[in-house]
Amino acid sequence: MAKKKLNLNYIYDKTTRKRAFRNRKRGFMKKLNDLKILCDVDACAVIYNPFNSIPEVWPSKSGVNKVIEKLSMEIEKKCTLVNHEEFLNLYISKVKKQKQKLFEDNKKNCLKEVMFKCLGGNMGDFVMNDNDRFDLCKFIDQYLKNLYHHKDVTLNNPNFEIGESSSMQMAPTATTANMKTTVVDVEMAPSTIAKVSSSPFPKSPFFNQPMSWSSWSLELYTRGYNLERP
């Protein structure tokens, strides 16, 4: 006799639905047990149902924990184990990020050197293209914004001490259009420029003259502050 085709639809009658649940759960557990014995595999089942607030587990709670623990170990092992190709790809990606960070830091330091060299009247010492000039102007604009911001913080905070680092975000307080260009007057250049370690790009005609700029920062800020005083 042919088996009647099953109609897979939700059973709205609660009594019929509960009876179907018990029968099919029993059949499911039996098939799962047969699979475990015949094929020698690890298997478990956790069933939540609206007819019992406590979930049913098979074969036992300890058996379920054993299978779940084994699965977790396999997942962790798979995450940590990589072949040579995957390891090299991960290492290359990491090195590329480090390279990009070092490149950005070196570029920032070089732009500082060039900026203070230009303030000293040595603009003819560099060979710059349009991209170099654009990066330098952008860097100077941001540097001035930061100086004006720190000046405003100092004036508005009577308890602010020199050397104290502000935890405030470096939000610009003035636009490039309304900044006074007298802050970067060439007369602000120091009489002597101390030589420091070699530039990050010693062979580049644009970045071939390193200089010390730590003392320059304080002088640039001080002169800009004095120019703003009435």
Short mmCIF file of the C-alpha atoms (twelve columns), coordinates in Angstrom:
data_MODEL
# 
_entry.id   MODEL 
# 
loop_
_atom_site.group_PDB 
_atom_site.id 
_atom_site.type_symbol 
_atom_site.label_atom_id 
_atom_site.label_alt_id 
_atom_site.label_comp_id 
_atom_site.label_asym_id 
_atom_site.label_seq_id 
_atom_site.Cartn_x 
_atom_site.Cartn_y 
_atom_site.Cartn_z 
_atom_site.pdbx_PDB_model_num 
ATOM 1   C CA . MET A 1   0.000  0.000  0.000  1 
ATOM 2   C CA . ALA A 2   1.430  3.384  -1.041 1 
ATOM 3   C CA . LYS A 3   2.191  5.838  1.734  1 
ATOM 4   C CA . LYS A 4   -0.120 8.821  1.868  1 
ATOM 5   C CA . LYS A 5   1.489  12.096 0.851  1 
ATOM 6   C CA . LEU A 6   2.157  14.328 3.842  1 
ATOM 7   C CA . ASN A 7   0.492  17.731 3.859  1 
ATOM 8   C CA . LEU A 8   3.063  20.087 5.427  1 
ATOM 9   C CA . ASN A 9   0.860  22.778 6.897  1 
ATOM 10  C CA . TYR A 10  0.539  24.189 10.381 1 
ATOM 11  C CA . ILE A 11  -1.886 22.191 12.544 1 
ATOM 12  C CA . TYR A 12  -4.284 24.698 14.078 1 
ATOM 13  C CA . ASP A 13  -6.016 22.245 16.418 1 
ATOM 14  C CA . LYS A 14  -4.002 22.177 19.636 1 
ATOM 15  C CA . THR A 15  -4.876 18.582 20.579 1 
ATOM 16  C CA . THR A 16  -4.003 17.242 17.131 1 
ATOM 17  C CA . ARG A 17  -0.830 19.326 17.032 1 
ATOM 18  C CA . LYS A 18  0.305  18.005 20.424 1 
ATOM 19  C CA . ARG A 19  -0.344 14.409 19.387 1 
ATOM 20  C CA . ALA A 20  1.565  14.902 16.125 1 
ATOM 21  C CA . PHE A 21  4.454  16.438 18.059 1 
ATOM 22  C CA . ARG A 22  4.753  13.456 20.411 1 
ATOM 23  C CA . ASN A 23  4.619  10.906 17.596 1 
ATOM 24  C CA . ARG A 24  7.110  12.670 15.339 1 
ATOM 25  C CA . LYS A 25  9.451  13.477 18.207 1 
ATOM 26  C CA . ARG A 26  9.557  9.804  19.106 1 
ATOM 27  C CA . GLY A 27  10.272 8.874  15.486 1 
ATOM 28  C CA . PHE A 28  12.948 11.559 15.198 1 
ATOM 29  C CA . MET A 29  14.737 10.342 18.332 1 
ATOM 30  C CA . LYS A 30  14.640 6.756  17.055 1 
ATOM 31  C CA . LYS A 31  16.125 7.740  13.683 1 
ATOM 32  C CA . LEU A 32  18.807 9.814  15.376 1 
ATOM 33  C CA . ASN A 33  19.731 6.880  17.609 1 
ATOM 34  C CA . ASP A 34  19.867 4.548  14.584 1 
ATOM 35  C CA . LEU A 35  22.165 6.999  12.789 1 
ATOM 36  C CA . LYS A 36  24.462 7.193  15.814 1 
ATOM 37  C CA . ILE A 37  24.740 3.411  16.164 1 
ATOM 38  C CA . LEU A 38  24.901 2.417  12.501 1 
ATOM 39  C CA . CYS A 39  27.373 5.099  11.405 1 
ATOM 40  C CA . ASP A 40  29.231 5.626  14.708 1 
ATOM 41  C CA . VAL A 41  28.755 9.396  14.712 1 
ATOM 42  C CA . ASP A 42  28.357 11.914 17.500 1 
ATOM 43  C CA . ALA A 43  24.868 13.387 17.555 1 
ATOM 44  C CA . CYS A 44  22.597 15.215 19.952 1 
ATOM 45  C CA . ALA A 45  19.277 17.000 19.958 1 
ATOM 46  C CA . VAL A 46  17.724 19.842 21.942 1 
ATOM 47  C CA . ILE A 47  14.001 20.419 21.454 1 
ATOM 48  C CA . TYR A 48  12.043 23.420 22.694 1 
ATOM 49  C CA . ASN A 49  8.285  23.037 22.543 1 
ATOM 50  C CA . PRO A 50  5.274  25.039 23.765 1 
ATOM 51  C CA . PHE A 51  3.921  22.036 25.667 1 
ATOM 52  C CA . ASN A 52  6.824  21.854 28.129 1 
ATOM 53  C CA . SER A 53  8.751  24.770 29.641 1 
ATOM 54  C CA . ILE A 54  11.847 22.580 30.115 1 
ATOM 55  C CA . PRO A 55  13.705 21.775 26.865 1 
ATOM 56  C CA . GLU A 56  14.148 18.091 26.037 1 
ATOM 57  C CA . VAL A 57  17.649 16.823 25.315 1 
ATOM 58  C CA . TRP A 58  18.903 13.637 23.712 1 
ATOM 59  C CA . PRO A 59  20.683 11.397 24.596 1 
ATOM 60  C CA . SER A 60  21.378 13.250 27.873 1 
ATOM 61  C CA . LYS A 61  22.515 16.617 29.127 1 
ATOM 62  C CA . SER A 62  26.098 15.405 29.506 1 
ATOM 63  C CA . GLY A 63  25.979 13.909 26.002 1 
ATOM 64  C CA . VAL A 64  24.781 17.216 24.547 1 
ATOM 65  C CA . ASN A 65  27.518 19.139 26.388 1 
ATOM 66  C CA . LYS A 66  30.122 16.707 25.069 1 
ATOM 67  C CA . VAL A 67  29.043 17.184 21.454 1 
ATOM 68  C CA . ILE A 68  28.833 20.987 21.808 1 
ATOM 69  C CA . GLU A 69  32.275 21.130 23.430 1 
ATOM 70  C CA . LYS A 70  33.733 19.062 20.604 1 
ATOM 71  C CA . LEU A 71  32.123 21.376 18.050 1 
ATOM 72  C CA . SER A 72  33.513 24.471 19.782 1 
ATOM 73  C CA . MET A 73  37.013 23.009 19.805 1 
ATOM 74  C CA . GLU A 74  36.783 22.249 16.084 1 
ATOM 75  C CA . ILE A 75  35.667 25.817 15.329 1 
ATOM 76  C CA . GLU A 76  38.521 27.325 17.361 1 
ATOM 77  C CA . LYS A 77  41.012 24.954 15.749 1 
ATOM 78  C CA . LYS A 78  39.820 25.912 12.291 1 
ATOM 79  C CA . CYS A 79  40.161 29.611 13.099 1 
ATOM 80  C CA . THR A 80  43.738 29.247 14.339 1 
ATOM 81  C CA . LEU A 81  45.058 26.802 11.742 1 
ATOM 82  C CA . VAL A 82  46.032 28.246 8.375  1 
ATOM 83  C CA . ASN A 83  48.141 26.920 5.554  1 
ATOM 84  C CA . HIS A 84  51.309 28.590 4.293  1 
ATOM 85  C CA . GLU A 85  49.499 30.620 1.647  1 
ATOM 86  C CA . GLU A 86  46.921 31.997 4.091  1 
ATOM 87  C CA . PHE A 87  49.645 32.769 6.627  1 
ATOM 88  C CA . LEU A 88  51.682 34.677 4.049  1 
ATOM 89  C CA . ASN A 89  48.615 36.602 2.894  1 
ATOM 90  C CA . LEU A 90  47.803 37.601 6.475  1 
ATOM 91  C CA . TYR A 91  51.403 38.617 7.105  1 
ATOM 92  C CA . ILE A 92  51.580 40.636 3.878  1 
ATOM 93  C CA . SER A 93  48.351 42.426 4.767  1 
ATOM 94  C CA . LYS A 94  49.701 43.283 8.214  1 
ATOM 95  C CA . VAL A 95  52.992 44.567 6.816  1 
ATOM 96  C CA . LYS A 96  51.157 46.692 4.240  1 
ATOM 97  C CA . LYS A 97  49.180 48.391 7.021  1 
ATOM 98  C CA . GLN A 98  52.387 49.047 8.950  1 
ATOM 99  C CA . LYS A 99  54.013 50.410 5.804  1 
ATOM 100 C CA . GLN A 100 51.099 52.761 5.163  1 
ATOM 101 C CA . LYS A 101 51.217 54.061 8.738  1 
ATOM 102 C CA . LEU A 102 54.977 54.662 8.540  1 
ATOM 103 C CA . PHE A 103 54.560 56.386 5.185  1 
ATOM 104 C CA . GLU A 104 51.947 58.756 6.607  1 
ATOM 105 C CA . ASP A 105 54.096 59.499 9.664  1 
ATOM 106 C CA . ASN A 106 57.165 60.161 7.509  1 
ATOM 107 C CA . LYS A 107 55.180 62.403 5.194  1 
ATOM 108 C CA . LYS A 108 53.870 64.404 8.148  1 
ATOM 109 C CA . ASN A 109 57.378 64.843 9.561  1 
ATOM 110 C CA . CYS A 110 58.750 65.849 6.166  1 
ATOM 111 C CA . LEU A 111 56.016 68.435 5.689  1 
ATOM 112 C CA . LYS A 112 56.868 69.899 9.094  1 
ATOM 113 C CA . GLU A 113 60.511 70.183 8.081  1 
ATOM 114 C CA . VAL A 114 59.624 71.878 4.807  1 
ATOM 115 C CA . MET A 115 57.129 74.227 6.476  1 
ATOM 116 C CA . PHE A 116 59.654 75.550 8.980  1 
ATOM 117 C CA . LYS A 117 62.368 75.747 6.335  1 
ATOM 118 C CA . CYS A 118 60.068 77.912 4.246  1 
ATOM 119 C CA . LEU A 119 59.337 80.083 7.289  1 
ATOM 120 C CA . GLY A 120 63.086 80.598 7.562  1 
ATOM 121 C CA . GLY A 121 63.192 81.988 4.035  1 
ATOM 122 C CA . ASN A 122 64.699 78.885 2.410  1 
ATOM 123 C CA . MET A 123 61.933 78.246 -0.094 1 
ATOM 124 C CA . GLY A 124 64.428 78.019 -2.930 1 
ATOM 125 C CA . ASP A 125 66.062 74.963 -1.402 1 
ATOM 126 C CA . PHE A 126 63.244 72.641 -2.469 1 
ATOM 127 C CA . VAL A 127 62.074 71.292 -5.796 1 
ATOM 128 C CA . MET A 128 58.289 70.943 -5.568 1 
ATOM 129 C CA . ASN A 129 55.636 69.950 -8.050 1 
ATOM 130 C CA . ASP A 130 51.958 70.874 -7.896 1 
ATOM 131 C CA . ASN A 131 51.060 67.886 -5.708 1 
ATOM 132 C CA . ASP A 132 53.824 68.733 -3.240 1 
ATOM 133 C CA . ARG A 133 52.675 72.349 -2.985 1 
ATOM 134 C CA . PHE A 134 49.059 71.268 -2.513 1 
ATOM 135 C CA . ASP A 135 49.982 68.867 0.310  1 
ATOM 136 C CA . LEU A 136 52.152 71.520 1.955  1 
ATOM 137 C CA . CYS A 137 49.424 74.190 1.833  1 
ATOM 138 C CA . LYS A 138 46.877 71.740 3.218  1 
ATOM 139 C CA . PHE A 139 49.221 70.769 6.039  1 
ATOM 140 C CA . ILE A 140 49.955 74.426 6.913  1 
ATOM 141 C CA . ASP A 141 46.245 75.277 6.974  1 
ATOM 142 C CA . GLN A 142 45.525 72.456 9.413  1 
ATOM 143 C CA . TYR A 143 48.556 73.354 11.512 1 
ATOM 144 C CA . LEU A 144 47.344 76.955 11.830 1 
ATOM 145 C CA . LYS A 145 43.850 75.791 12.744 1 
ATOM 146 C CA . ASN A 146 45.312 73.702 15.542 1 
ATOM 147 C CA . LEU A 147 47.383 76.648 16.799 1 
ATOM 148 C CA . TYR A 148 44.382 78.975 16.866 1 
ATOM 149 C CA . HIS A 149 42.357 76.308 18.631 1 
ATOM 150 C CA . HIS A 150 44.982 75.892 21.360 1 
ATOM 151 C CA . LYS A 151 45.249 79.674 21.704 1 
ATOM 152 C CA . ASP A 152 41.492 79.930 22.265 1 
ATOM 153 C CA . VAL A 153 41.627 77.101 24.801 1 
ATOM 154 C CA . THR A 154 44.412 78.899 26.667 1 
ATOM 155 C CA . LEU A 155 42.583 82.247 26.729 1 
ATOM 156 C CA . ASN A 156 39.267 80.736 27.792 1 
ATOM 157 C CA . ASN A 157 40.760 78.535 30.507 1 
ATOM 158 C CA . PRO A 158 42.548 80.548 33.232 1 
ATOM 159 C CA . ASN A 159 43.736 77.342 34.916 1 
ATOM 160 C CA . PHE A 160 45.481 76.124 31.770 1 
ATOM 161 C CA . GLU A 161 49.216 75.654 32.289 1 
ATOM 162 C CA . ILE A 162 51.939 75.528 29.667 1 
ATOM 163 C CA . GLY A 163 52.787 71.921 28.957 1 
ATOM 164 C CA . GLU A 164 49.328 70.713 29.866 1 
ATOM 165 C CA . SER A 165 47.794 68.570 27.149 1 
ATOM 166 C CA . SER A 166 44.217 69.285 26.227 1 
ATOM 167 C CA . SER A 167 41.894 66.305 25.998 1 
ATOM 168 C CA . MET A 168 39.540 68.243 23.790 1 
ATOM 169 C CA . GLN A 169 39.176 67.227 20.195 1 
ATOM 170 C CA . MET A 170 41.156 69.402 17.802 1 
ATOM 171 C CA . ALA A 171 38.138 71.057 16.240 1 
ATOM 172 C CA . PRO A 172 38.990 74.056 14.061 1 
ATOM 173 C CA . THR A 173 37.750 77.385 15.361 1 
ATOM 174 C CA . ALA A 174 38.467 79.406 12.249 1 
ATOM 175 C CA . THR A 175 38.333 78.822 8.544  1 
ATOM 176 C CA . THR A 176 41.219 79.266 6.176  1 
ATOM 177 C CA . ALA A 177 39.515 82.304 4.646  1 
ATOM 178 C CA . ASN A 178 39.491 84.403 7.822  1 
ATOM 179 C CA . MET A 179 42.929 83.429 9.154  1 
ATOM 180 C CA . LYS A 180 45.547 86.185 9.344  1 
ATOM 181 C CA . THR A 181 48.600 85.385 7.287  1 
ATOM 182 C CA . THR A 182 50.836 87.488 9.546  1 
ATOM 183 C CA . VAL A 183 51.325 84.437 11.736 1 
ATOM 184 C CA . VAL A 184 53.661 82.912 9.162  1 
ATOM 185 C CA . ASP A 185 55.747 86.011 8.531  1 
ATOM 186 C CA . VAL A 186 59.271 85.154 7.437  1 
ATOM 187 C CA . GLU A 187 60.630 87.484 10.146 1 
ATOM 188 C CA . MET A 188 59.644 84.796 12.635 1 
ATOM 189 C CA . ALA A 189 62.507 82.595 11.427 1 
ATOM 190 C CA . PRO A 190 65.105 81.732 14.065 1 
ATOM 191 C CA . SER A 191 68.661 82.953 13.702 1 
ATOM 192 C CA . THR A 192 70.044 79.415 13.757 1 
ATOM 193 C CA . ILE A 193 68.615 76.063 12.762 1 
ATOM 194 C CA . ALA A 194 69.842 72.974 14.592 1 
ATOM 195 C CA . LYS A 195 70.614 69.907 12.523 1 
ATOM 196 C CA . VAL A 196 68.977 66.674 13.593 1 
ATOM 197 C CA . SER A 197 68.891 63.109 12.335 1 
ATOM 198 C CA . SER A 198 68.635 62.484 8.628  1 
ATOM 199 C CA . SER A 199 65.357 63.032 6.810  1 
ATOM 200 C CA . PRO A 200 63.095 60.019 6.096  1 
ATOM 201 C CA . PHE A 201 63.706 60.679 2.388  1 
ATOM 202 C CA . PRO A 202 67.406 61.636 2.167  1 
ATOM 203 C CA . LYS A 203 67.612 61.236 -1.595 1 
ATOM 204 C CA . SER A 204 64.562 63.310 -2.419 1 
ATOM 205 C CA . PRO A 205 65.282 66.889 -3.589 1 
ATOM 206 C CA . PHE A 206 62.122 67.980 -1.820 1 
ATOM 207 C CA . PHE A 207 62.912 66.473 1.575  1 
ATOM 208 C CA . ASN A 208 66.704 66.619 1.663  1 
ATOM 209 C CA . GLN A 209 67.279 69.186 4.417  1 
ATOM 210 C CA . PRO A 210 66.153 68.025 7.881  1 
ATOM 211 C CA . MET A 211 65.862 70.486 10.723 1 
ATOM 212 C CA . SER A 212 64.699 70.768 14.317 1 
ATOM 213 C CA . TRP A 213 61.157 72.092 14.639 1 
ATOM 214 C CA . SER A 214 60.266 71.421 18.298 1 
ATOM 215 C CA . SER A 215 61.359 74.893 19.490 1 
ATOM 216 C CA . TRP A 216 59.815 76.460 16.410 1 
ATOM 217 C CA . SER A 217 56.329 75.275 17.430 1 
ATOM 218 C CA . LEU A 218 56.432 77.262 20.657 1 
ATOM 219 C CA . GLU A 219 57.787 80.389 18.934 1 
ATOM 220 C CA . LEU A 220 55.196 80.194 16.169 1 
ATOM 221 C CA . TYR A 221 52.410 79.918 18.739 1 
ATOM 222 C CA . THR A 222 53.815 82.726 20.925 1 
ATOM 223 C CA . ARG A 223 54.177 85.171 18.049 1 
ATOM 224 C CA . GLY A 224 50.720 84.353 16.749 1 
ATOM 225 C CA . TYR A 225 49.310 85.007 20.215 1 
ATOM 226 C CA . ASN A 226 51.131 88.355 20.507 1 
ATOM 227 C CA . LEU A 227 49.862 89.474 17.102 1 
ATOM 228 C CA . GLU A 228 46.278 88.858 18.215 1 
ATOM 229 C CA . ARG A 229 46.647 90.925 21.393 1 
ATOM 230 C CA . PRO A 230 45.215 94.516 21.257 1 
# 
